[in-house]
Amino acid sequence: MSAAVVVAADSDSKDIDNLYDFGERLNEATDKSQNVKDYEGIIKAAKGSSTKAKQLAAQLIPRFFKYFPDLSNSAVDAHLDLCEEEDLGVRVQAIRVLPLFCKDTPEYVSKIVDILAQLLMAEENVERDAVQKALMSLLRQDVKASLTVLFKHIESTDESTEENIREKVLAFIRDKVFPLKAELLKPQEQMERHITDLIKKSLRDVTGEEFKMFIDFLKSLSIFGDKAPRERVQELMEIIESQADLDAKFNASDVDHIQRLISCIYISIPFFMRGASNGNFLSYVCRHIFPVLDKLPEERVLDLLKNLALSSPYTSPPDARQMLPSLVELLKKYMPRKKTGEEMNVTFVECLLYTLHNLASKVPNATNSLCGYKIVTGQPSDRIGVDFSEQFKDFTERLTCVEELSRATMKKFTQGMDEQNKRMASATNEVKEKIKIEKQNATMGLKSCNNILAMTQPLHKSAPLFIGDKRINLSWKEAVKSTVSSATSSSGGKRPANAALNGSNNNPAKKGRGAGEYQNQFVNRAFDGTSYRGRGGRGRGWGGRGRGRTFRQF
């Protein structure tokens, strides 16, 4: 053994012996605050070269921290250096005891939680596990202060905020905090309200997947549960409406906004069912989207019409009356008065007819002036004395034309399926898969046509009975095996809505391609495979983490 090694070993032994002496004197002292030199010796040892001494110092610094408030800054700084040591054992030891700083000095909870949040970037599993356990310990000690600091890392739009830290904190909250909400959020109502407020602040810059995660969590809270009053449900709706940016001027070229709007309508449907109003969404769609619908990508138009159809049964009578004129005008656009030789988009028409029936069932006499009907309710709005015979003639001629086109389309689908069955016998496996998709699309097309005929038939009467119930099973809600993998999420930069919405082609022969049951289909493509940026947010950059950096403090 060389002389240098012997000297180093002796030095390490001396440092450790000194630490044991410091600790022993502090343990035995009646008034520990008088042993300033001993505590200073512990802090100094944390900055030495001995690994074992640093591990021992990591245990002693927080143990006696409360007795030396004048040395608090130097003690915390020395301990943070240990958390960033090159040696894994030192780092893990220093991290594990971080909550001890707060045991008798709770005012340090926010600071220590902030440090631990940044340490979630740890690469080693044992180190990351120590960080998570330390955070859980502090959450149990002071859940309000801890959550407040953690969410600052999520909501911050400061350019200095490391995106990777945000992602790690978000994953920790999702995987560790949300599942233990019943244990951690106490007192329940107070803390559920607090975390709701924190989430609201965090929605300025989120991906679609993150937004859905937050909404799913909020609706799992007791304050928003099944027994919650209607105003609580409406509060959730206001959160979703804010994300949909309903106060913004619509730009047809803004793909991000239209996808965000469609996604928000979709996740709002369960709340519409519980009594929340869809009026703001309908008003925005009628005023801003319908006039420029032909400028939108066809797959977006189809998704919009599908979601309007799904939400239409829960529309209030005043909102239904307001929307019907725009809806009938749009329906006429896709229901020609005479055959033109162009193919009819049967899914568009199916969605619009379904929406018409549901809205008209709320305010039947509103269709008198729009479609020429003679529905009597005894109200002045019946306008029975006005001649609307031209409107009736126009609308019923369009209905007849649509029925003829539907029957012709059904014949084409049926003939196509016979041809597909013949091709199947001699086809290769690859071709067989393509034929299966063609048959699935044809089957869904047939269902769309059948639904159209079922919904147009009662509309020929002068006083029709609108189908305002669930007798119509929309074709695209049927379960179909997915044949196309969902788009993968891109990372970095702004959160654009750039992933295609599969299974939404305008051509009825391609309708339903790659579709599963509509609920799963839409969730996957709207949230899992795409992202969008919230209002007032910024594009987040990605950065790495280096040892020895300075901890950022809020």
C-alpha positions in Angstrom: 0.0 0.0 0.0 1.5 3.4 -1.0 2.1 6.2 1.4 -0.5 8.3 -0.4 -3.2 5.7 0.1 -2.4 5.3 3.8 -2.5 9.1 4.3 -5.9 9.2 2.5 -7.3 6.4 4.6 -6.1 8.0 7.8 -7.7 11.3 6.7 -11.0 9.5 6.0 -10.8 7.8 9.3 -10.1 11.0 11.1 -13.0 12.8 9.3 -15.4 10.0 10.3 -14.2 10.0 13.9 -14.7 13.8 14.1 -18.2 13.4 12.8 -19.0 10.8 15.4 -17.6 13.1 18.1 -19.7 16.1 16.7 -22.8 13.9 16.7 -22.2 12.5 20.1 -21.7 15.9 21.7 -24.8 17.2 20.1 -26.9 14.2 21.2 -25.7 14.6 24.8 -26.0 18.5 25.0 -29.0 19.8 26.9 -29.0 23.1 24.9 -27.8 21.9 21.5 -27.9 25.4 20.1 -24.7 26.2 22.1 -22.7 23.5 20.1 -22.3 25.8 17.0 -18.8 24.6 16.4 -19.9 21.0 16.2 -22.6 21.7 13.7 -20.2 23.8 11.6 -17.8 20.8 11.7 -20.6 18.6 10.2 -21.3 21.1 7.5 -17.5 21.3 6.7 -17.2 17.5 6.5 -20.0 17.5 3.9 -17.6 19.5 1.7 -14.6 17.2 2.2 -13.2 14.5 0.0 -14.2 11.4 2.1 -17.2 9.6 0.6 -18.0 7.8 3.9 -17.8 11.1 5.8 -20.2 12.7 3.3 -22.7 9.9 3.8 -22.5 10.3 7.6 -22.7 14.1 7.2 -25.9 13.6 5.1 -27.5 11.9 8.1 -26.4 14.5 10.7 -27.1 17.8 8.9 -30.9 17.4 8.9 -31.0 15.7 12.3 -29.7 18.8 14.1 -30.9 21.4 11.6 -33.6 22.9 13.7 -31.2 24.0 16.5 -29.1 26.3 14.3 -31.3 28.7 12.4 -28.4 31.0 11.8 -26.6 28.2 9.9 -29.7 27.1 7.9 -28.6 28.5 4.6 -25.1 27.0 4.7 -26.5 23.7 6.0 -29.1 23.4 3.2 -26.5 24.4 0.6 -24.1 21.8 1.8 -26.8 19.2 1.8 -27.8 20.1 -1.8 -24.2 19.6 -2.9 -24.4 16.1 -1.5 -27.6 15.5 -3.5 -25.5 16.3 -6.6 -22.5 14.3 -5.6 -20.9 12.0 -8.2 -21.1 9.0 -5.9 -24.5 7.4 -6.1 -24.5 6.2 -2.5 -23.9 9.8 -1.2 -26.7 11.1 -3.5 -29.2 8.5 -2.4 -28.4 9.0 1.3 -28.8 12.8 1.0 -32.0 12.5 -0.9 -33.6 10.0 1.5 -33.2 12.3 4.5 -34.4 15.6 2.8 -37.8 15.4 4.4 -36.1 15.5 7.9 -35.4 19.2 7.2 -39.2 19.8 7.4 -40.0 17.6 10.4 -39.6 20.4 13.0 -39.3 23.3 10.5 -42.4 23.0 8.3 -41.7 26.3 6.7 -39.0 24.4 4.6 -41.6 22.1 3.0 -42.0 24.2 -0.2 -38.2 24.6 -0.7 -37.5 20.9 -0.2 -40.4 19.8 -2.5 -39.1 22.2 -5.1 -35.6 20.6 -4.9 -37.0 17.1 -5.0 -39.1 18.0 -8.1 -35.9 18.9 -9.9 -34.3 15.7 -8.7 -37.0 13.6 -10.4 -34.6 13.9 -13.4 -32.4 11.3 -11.7 -31.2 8.6 -14.1 -30.6 5.8 -11.7 -33.6 3.8 -10.6 -32.5 3.7 -6.9 -32.0 7.4 -6.9 -35.3 8.2 -8.6 -37.1 5.8 -6.1 -35.5 7.7 -3.2 -36.8 11.0 -4.7 -40.3 9.7 -5.1 -40.5 8.3 -1.6 -39.2 11.6 -0.2 -41.8 13.5 -2.1 -44.6 11.2 -0.9 -43.4 11.7 2.7 -43.7 15.5 2.3 -47.1 15.2 0.6 -48.3 13.3 3.6 -46.9 16.0 5.9 -48.3 19.0 4.1 -50.2 18.1 1.0 -51.3 21.7 0.2 -47.9 23.2 0.2 -46.4 20.2 -1.6 -49.0 20.2 -4.4 -48.7 24.0 -4.8 -44.9 23.7 -5.5 -45.2 20.7 -7.8 -47.8 22.3 -9.9 -45.7 25.4 -10.4 -43.3 23.2 -12.4 -46.3 22.2 -14.6 -48.0 25.6 -15.0 -44.9 27.7 -15.5 -44.4 29.4 -18.9 -41.1 30.8 -17.9 -38.5 30.1 -20.6 -36.0 29.0 -17.8 -38.2 26.1 -16.9 -36.8 22.8 -18.1 -39.3 20.9 -20.1 -37.9 17.6 -18.9 -38.5 18.6 -15.3 -42.1 19.5 -16.1 -42.6 16.1 -17.8 -41.2 14.2 -14.9 -43.3 16.1 -12.3 -46.4 15.6 -14.4 -45.7 11.9 -14.6 -45.1 11.7 -10.8 -48.4 13.5 -10.1 -50.2 11.2 -12.6 -48.7 7.9 -11.4 -48.1 8.5 -7.6 -50.5 11.3 -6.5 -53.7 10.9 -8.5 -54.1 7.2 -7.5 -53.8 8.1 -3.8 -56.2 11.0 -3.9 -58.4 9.5 -1.2 -55.5 9.2 1.2 -53.7 12.4 0.4 -56.5 14.9 -0.3 -57.6 15.6 3.3 -59.7 17.4 4.4 -61.4 16.1 1.3 -63.5 19.0 0.0 -60.9 21.7 0.9 -58.1 19.8 -0.8 -60.1 18.7 -3.8 -60.9 22.4 -4.3 -57.3 23.3 -4.0 -56.0 20.8 -6.5 -58.8 21.8 -8.9 -57.6 25.4 -8.7 -54.0 24.2 -9.3 -55.1 22.2 -12.4 -57.0 25.2 -13.8 -53.8 27.3 -13.7 -51.9 24.5 -15.4 -54.1 24.3 -18.5 -52.5 27.3 -20.2 -50.1 25.1 -22.0 -50.9 21.4 -22.2 -51.0 18.7 -24.8 -54.3 17.1 -25.6 -53.4 13.9 -23.8 -52.5 16.0 -20.7 -55.8 17.9 -20.8 -57.8 14.7 -21.0 -55.8 13.3 -18.1 -56.6 16.3 -16.0 -60.3 16.3 -16.9 -60.5 12.5 -16.1 -59.0 13.2 -12.7 -61.2 16.1 -11.9 -64.4 14.2 -12.7 -63.2 11.4 -10.4 -63.2 13.9 -7.4 -66.1 13.8 -5.0 -66.9 17.5 -5.6 -67.6 16.7 -9.2 -69.0 13.2 -8.7 -72.3 11.8 -9.8 -74.1 13.4 -6.8 -72.5 16.8 -7.4 -74.9 19.7 -8.0 -75.4 21.0 -11.6 -73.2 24.1 -11.0 -70.2 21.8 -10.3 -70.7 20.0 -13.6 -71.0 23.4 -15.3 -67.7 24.4 -13.7 -66.0 21.5 -15.5 -67.7 22.6 -18.7 -66.3 26.1 -18.3 -62.8 24.5 -18.0 -63.3 22.6 -21.2 -64.8 25.7 -23.0 -61.8 27.7 -22.0 -59.5 25.1 -23.5 -61.6 25.2 -26.7 -61.0 28.9 -27.0 -64.6 29.9 -27.8 -63.8 33.6 -27.5 -61.3 33.5 -30.3 -61.9 34.4 -33.9 -61.9 31.2 -35.9 -59.4 30.7 -38.7 -60.2 27.9 -41.0 -56.5 27.3 -41.6 -55.8 26.8 -37.9 -55.8 23.0 -37.7 -54.8 23.1 -34.0 -57.9 25.1 -33.1 -60.4 23.0 -35.0 -59.0 19.8 -33.5 -59.0 21.2 -30.1 -62.6 22.3 -30.5 -63.7 18.9 -31.7 -61.8 17.1 -28.9 -63.4 19.4 -26.3 -66.9 18.7 -27.6 -66.2 15.0 -27.4 -65.0 14.9 -23.8 -67.9 17.2 -22.9 -70.6 14.8 -23.9 -70.7 12.9 -20.5 -71.2 16.3 -18.8 -74.0 17.3 -21.3 -75.6 14.0 -20.2 -75.4 15.2 -16.6 -77.1 18.6 -17.4 -74.3 20.9 -18.4 -75.2 23.2 -21.3 -73.7 22.6 -24.8 -75.1 26.0 -25.9 -71.7 27.8 -26.1 -70.3 25.1 -28.3 -73.3 25.1 -30.6 -73.3 28.8 -30.8 -69.7 29.0 -31.8 -70.0 26.2 -34.4 -73.0 27.9 -36.0 -71.5 31.3 -36.1 -67.9 30.5 -36.9 -67.6 27.0 -38.3 -70.6 26.3 -40.4 -70.0 29.3 -42.7 -66.5 28.1 -43.6 -67.1 24.3 -43.3 -66.1 23.7 -46.9 -62.6 25.1 -46.2 -61.8 22.5 -43.5 -60.2 19.1 -44.2 -62.9 16.6 -44.8 -61.9 14.3 -42.0 -62.2 17.2 -39.6 -65.7 18.0 -40.9 -66.8 14.5 -40.4 -65.5 14.4 -36.8 -67.2 17.6 -36.1 -70.6 16.4 -37.4 -70.2 13.1 -35.5 -69.7 14.9 -32.3 -72.5 17.4 -32.9 -74.8 14.4 -33.5 -73.6 12.7 -30.3 -74.3 15.9 -28.3 -77.6 16.8 -29.9 -79.9 14.8 -27.6 -78.8 16.9 -24.6 -79.5 20.3 -26.2 -81.9 22.7 -24.4 -84.9 23.9 -26.3 -83.6 27.6 -26.5 -80.3 26.4 -27.9 -82.0 24.0 -30.3 -84.2 26.8 -31.6 -81.1 29.0 -32.1 -79.2 26.3 -34.0 -81.9 24.8 -36.2 -81.8 27.5 -39.0 -78.0 27.0 -39.5 -78.4 23.2 -39.3 -81.2 23.1 -41.9 -79.3 25.3 -44.2 -76.2 23.0 -44.0 -78.4 19.9 -44.4 -79.7 21.3 -47.7 -76.2 21.7 -48.9 -75.6 18.0 -48.6 -79.2 17.0 -49.7 -79.5 18.1 -53.3 -82.9 18.9 -54.8 -82.0 17.0 -57.9 -79.5 14.4 -58.8 -76.3 16.0 -60.0 -74.2 12.9 -60.8 -72.0 13.5 -57.7 -71.8 10.9 -55.0 -73.6 11.8 -51.7 -71.5 11.6 -48.5 -73.9 9.3 -46.6 -72.2 9.7 -43.3 -72.4 13.5 -43.4 -76.2 13.3 -44.2 -76.7 10.6 -41.5 -75.1 12.9 -38.9 -77.0 16.0 -39.9 -80.4 14.2 -40.1 -79.8 12.7 -36.6 -79.0 16.1 -35.3 -82.0 17.6 -36.9 -84.3 15.0 -35.4 -82.9 15.5 -31.9 -83.0 19.3 -32.0 -86.5 19.5 -33.7 -87.9 17.1 -31.0 -87.1 19.9 -28.5 -88.9 22.6 -30.4 -91.0 21.0 -33.1 -92.7 24.2 -34.3 -89.3 25.8 -35.1 -89.3 23.7 -38.3 -92.5 25.3 -39.6 -90.7 28.2 -41.2 -87.6 26.2 -42.0 -89.1 23.1 -43.6 -92.7 24.2 -44.3 -94.3 22.0 -41.6 -97.6 22.7 -39.9 -96.9 21.7 -36.4 -99.4 23.2 -33.9 -98.3 23.8 -30.3 -100.6 26.7 -29.5 -97.7 29.1 -29.3 -97.3 32.3 -31.5 -94.1 30.8 -32.8 -96.2 28.2 -34.7 -96.8 30.9 -37.3 -99.7 28.8 -38.7 -101.1 31.7 -40.7 -98.0 32.1 -42.8 -97.7 30.2 -46.1 -94.6 28.0 -46.0 -95.7 25.7 -48.8 -92.6 26.5 -51.0 -90.3 25.5 -48.1 -92.2 22.3 -47.7 -92.0 21.5 -51.4 -88.3 22.2 -51.5 -87.5 20.2 -48.4 -89.5 17.1 -49.3 -88.0 17.1 -52.8 -84.6 17.0 -51.2 -85.7 14.2 -49.0 -86.9 12.2 -52.0 -83.6 12.8 -53.8 -81.6 11.7 -50.8 -83.7 8.5 -50.5 -83.1 7.7 -54.2 -79.4 8.3 -53.8 -79.3 6.2 -50.7 -81.0 3.3 -52.4 -78.6 3.6 -55.4 -75.6 3.7 -53.0 -76.9 0.6 -51.2 -77.2 -1.2 -54.5 -73.6 -0.3 -55.3 -72.4 -1.5 -51.8 -74.3 -4.8 -52.2 -72.9 -5.4 -55.6 -69.4 -4.6 -54.4 -69.7 -7.0 -51.5 -70.7 -9.8 -53.9 -67.7 -9.0 -56.0 -65.5 -9.0 -52.9 -66.7 -12.4 -51.9 -65.7 -13.8 -55.3 -62.3 -12.2 -55.1 -61.7 -13.5 -51.6 -61.5 -17.2 -52.8 -58.4 -16.7 -54.9 -56.8 -13.7 -53.0 -53.5 -13.8 -51.2 -53.4 -13.1 -47.5 -52.4 -9.5 -48.1 -55.2 -8.9 -50.5 -57.6 -10.7 -48.2 -56.9 -8.1 -45.5 -57.7 -5.3 -48.0 -60.9 -7.0 -49.0 -62.0 -7.3 -45.4 -61.5 -3.6 -44.9 -63.5 -2.9 -48.1 -66.3 -5.2 -46.8 -66.3 -3.4 -43.4 -66.6 -0.1 -45.1 -69.4 -1.3 -47.3 -71.3 -2.7 -44.3 -71.0 0.6 -42.5 -72.1 2.4 -45.6 -75.2 0.2 -45.8 -76.0 1.0 -42.2 -75.7 4.7 -42.9 -78.1 4.4 -45.8 -80.6 2.4 -43.8 -80.4 5.1 -41.1 -81.0 7.8 -43.6 -84.1 6.1 -45.0 -85.4 5.6 -41.4 -84.9 9.2 -40.6 -86.3 10.7 -43.9 -89.5 8.7 -44.0 -91.3 10.5 -41.2 -90.2 13.9 -42.5 -92.4 13.7 -45.5 -95.5 14.4 -43.4 -96.8 17.9 -42.9 -96.6 17.5 -39.1 -93.9 14.9 -38.6 -93.0 13.1 -35.4 -89.3 13.7 -34.8 -87.2 10.8 -33.6 -85.9 12.3 -30.3 -84.9 9.0 -28.7 -82.3 6.3 -29.2 -84.1 4.3 -31.9 -81.4 5.2 -34.4 -78.1 3.3 -33.9 -75.6 5.5 -35.6 -73.5 3.5 -38.1 -70.1 4.7 -37.0 -70.7 3.7 -33.4 -70.5 0.1 -34.4 -67.4 -1.9 -33.2 -65.0 -2.6 -36.1 -61.6 -4.1 -35.7 -58.8 -1.5 -36.0 -56.6 -2.2 -39.1 -54.5 0.9 -39.0 -52.2 1.7 -36.2 -52.7 5.1 -34.5 -50.4 7.9 -35.2 -47.5 8.3 -32.8 -47.0 11.5 -30.8 -44.3 13.9 -31.8 -42.2 15.7 -29.2 -40.5 19.0 -29.0 -41.4 22.5 -30.2 -44.9 23.8 -30.0 -47.7 21.4 -29.5 -49.3 21.4 -33.0 -52.3 19.4 -34.0 -50.6 17.7 -36.9 -51.7 14.0 -36.7 -54.4 12.8 -39.1 -57.7 11.7 -37.8 -57.9 8.2 -39.1 -61.2 6.7 -40.3 -62.8 10.0 -41.2 -62.6 10.2 -45.0 -65.3 12.0 -47.0 -65.6 9.2 -49.5 -68.3 6.8 -48.2 -66.5 3.9 -49.7 -63.6 4.6 -47.3 -65.7 5.6 -44.4 -64.7 3.9 -41.2 -61.2 2.8 -42.3 -59.2 1.8 -39.4 -62.0 2.5 -37.0 -62.8 0.8 -33.8 -65.8 1.7 -31.6 -66.2 5.4 -32.0 -65.4 6.2 -28.4 -62.0 4.5 -28.4 -61.3 5.5 -32.0 -61.8 9.2 -31.2 -60.0 9.2 -27.9 -57.0 7.5 -29.3 -56.5 9.8 -32.2 -57.6 13.1 -30.5 -55.5 12.7 -27.4 -53.0 9.8 -27.6 -51.6 10.5 -31.0 -51.8 14.2 -31.2 -51.2 17.3 -29.1 -52.2 20.8 -29.0 -51.1 24.0 -27.2 -53.3 25.7 -24.7 -54.0 29.4 -24.8 -51.3 31.7 -23.6 -48.7 28.9 -23.6 -45.4 28.6 -25.3 -43.6 26.0 -27.3 -41.5 24.0 -24.8 -38.0 23.1 -25.6 -36.2 20.0 -24.4 -33.1 20.1 -22.3 -30.7 17.8 -20.5 -29.5 17.7 -16.9 -25.9 17.9 -15.8 -24.3 17.2 -12.4 -23.3 20.1 -10.2 -26.0 22.5 -11.5 -27.6 25.1 -9.3 -31.1 24.3 -8.1 -33.6 26.7 -9.4 -35.9 28.1 -6.7 -39.4 29.5 -7.1 
